[in-house]
């Protein structure tokens, strides 16, 4: 008997470990609920709910192939070895198949499980699946992990031209095993279900993920480069939550994009090329997790920035979290996050830079808050994005480049449509007033809107002074795998 241990790969199609297990003989699947670990990782309740809903859809799909999905509890990942070993003994499992996951805790968990199984004569097979390239296979000429995305992307493009990762065949129906599937829990203690309105925004299952992918490629991908920065427009794929849960694979996304662009990576549709670059950004940050484990430990990628004099400003941090900063574009973005579990990517950068530069609050506060609310929360992408905005990370924005929320608002939400969608109290303001209701001697009309919690010009100067006082830049690469 083969066992497929499902994690962040909740799909039937193009699933490397599932295909490998099924090819070796009769197989059964297992998923471990790990609420203590999820809490330790700040996973959002809406994300856990989304994963459970997708797990339910996958269980039904697997059942059609006579592959039973079993549910076991391993509250913390250090329980995984004994839980899996017990299951393997019960079912006489000869081999366990997984798709690789990255990050320090994930790597240690898998190493401990492999050791426990191997000690009992049970094989442990780990497969490349959630990435196009295995970490460690895309390196600089000196054999180090890339720290700059543009250089990483160039090597990826050359590899893709040479060898495009192919889609994996879907398993055929196997003979009945006599093993009954377990009911998938609809809720886990400590993770209250989100609103039905939020759930409706994120339907579960591969069919929905594929529909979104096909709709985006058919209708929006050509305009992606021009539309993706405008939060009031439907310019993005809305696939991030499905990619993080593994309901759709990066290979499926890449193949769909190439099919729409006549097989071209770097020419043809500028929108398609831009979107493929976004898939590679996702790839880049996963490789960073492996090459520089410090980022899994809540530490800055650039060591010298650990010396930054971050401010202790609990009242301002709470105002940011509660969408009452007095800056409409910031507050509207935070409302979107709180109500939908998602935030437009341009606005993720804007609110992150506001917190880390204008408020000079430690990026780790924002990173954690995002993880606690994002339905697409992913350590690599979330950490990478926050450190980019805070100028502490790889390929980071130069410390002296600080987004002005007002100019970002006026540029990317000119008519204030996004702001008014999330801050309906500002609906009566015109397209100039809506970006700054508290200017020109007071509130416009009778709008009840708080004054900005910080002066943008003064806070920018404060941030520049803090960064200017840092020690000389160090090479983050010196700490590598041994850190």
Buried (B, 14 or more C-beta within 10 A) or exposed (E): BBBBBBBBBBBBBBBBBBBBBBEBEBBBBBBBBBBBBBBEBBBBBBBBBBBBBBBBBBBEBBEEBBBBBBBBEBBBBBBBBEBBBEBBEEBEBBBBBBBBBBBBBBBEBBEBBBEBBEEEEBBBBBBBBBBBBEBEEBBBEEEBBBBEBEBBBEBBBEBBEEEBBEBBEBBEEBEEBEBEBBEBBEEBEEBEBBEEEBBEBBBBBBEBBBEBBEBBBEEBBBBBBEBBBBBBBEBBBBBBBBBBBBBBBBBBBBBBBBEBBEEBBEEBBBBBBBBBBBBBBBBBBBBBBBBBBBBBEEBBBBBBBEEBEBBEBEEBBEBBBEBBBBBBBBBBBBBBBBBBBBBBBBBBBBBBBBBBBBBBBBBBBBBBBBBBBBBBBBBBBBBBBBBBBBBBBBBBBEBEEBBBBBEBBBEBBBEBBBBBBBBEEBEEBEBEBBBBBBEEEEBBEEBEBBEBBBEBEEBBEBBBEBBEEBEEEEEBBEBEEEB
